[in-house]
Amino acid sequence: MFVSPSRIRNANNEFQGHFHRVLCVCSVGMLRSPTLAWLLSGDPWNYNTRSCGIEVNHAVIILDQVLLTWADVVICMERRHVHEVEQMLAKMKKKGRPANPLVLNFNIPDDYCFRDPRLIARLREEAVTLENLVGFSSAVIPEPISDNQTK
């Protein structure tokens, strides 16, 4: 798959700030993953989020190597999504373009509408688990202290 150089540059754009980057993955990227991305982009997390789907012929935004390279953490809704992510990461590694995001499975079935209150409640519970597993609950990664700031 061809990846345009401008997409790669945009994925690494320094103006995104130092927020943790979380990629949310489901089947077509219309219900569960955008709901999770919306949830995690707000208080108390304030993560930099994206959502996508694995179904090439149906996803609004298709999972690809640029998104995987961009992400610090990839949260999948089902085991089959994890499998797809892991396969793509293995192919990237073989091609000399390794990415090493933490990949998690929230085990959320495709039984919910977009921003369904029951889905949001379930995702909130899982997000607390994310904080405990990953060890970051604050939104911003602190910038290194420069020599000028220590004087």
C-alpha positions, 0 to 999 in steps of 0.5 A, a space after each residue: 500500500 502506498 503511503 504519501 509522504 505528506 501523511 507521514 509528515 502530518 502524523 509527526 506534526 510537532 504542533 499536535 503537542 505532547 498529548 498521549 496518542 491513542 488509536 481506537 480500532 473497531 470494525 468500520 470506525 463508525 460506532 465504538 471506536 469514534 465513541 471511545 476516541 471522543 470519550 478519551 479526548 475529553 476530561 479527565 484524559 484529554 488524549 490525542 485520539 483517532 479512530 479507524 476500522 479494519 474492514 477495508 471495504 467498509 471502514 470510514 478510515 481504514 487502519 494503516 501503517 501511518 496510524 500505527 506509527 502515530 499511536 502510543 497506544 492502540 485500543 481494539 474493541 475485539 480480539 479480531 481487531 487485535 489480530 489485524 493490528 498485530 499482523 500489520 505491525 509484523 509486516 511493518 517490522 519486516 519492511 524495516 518500518 517498525 512501530 511499537 504501540 501498546 495494543 489493548 483489547 477492551 472486548 466490546 461487542 458490536 451491540 451499541 449505537 454511536 455514543 450510546 450511554 451504555 457504551 460510554 459507561 462501559 468504555 469509562 470502566 475500561 479507560 480506568 483500566 487503561 490508566 492503571 495498565 499504561 500508567 498515564 492518567 495525565 494528558 500531557 507528557 512533560 517537556 524536558 527542562 531546558 538549561 535556561 529554565 534551571 538557571 
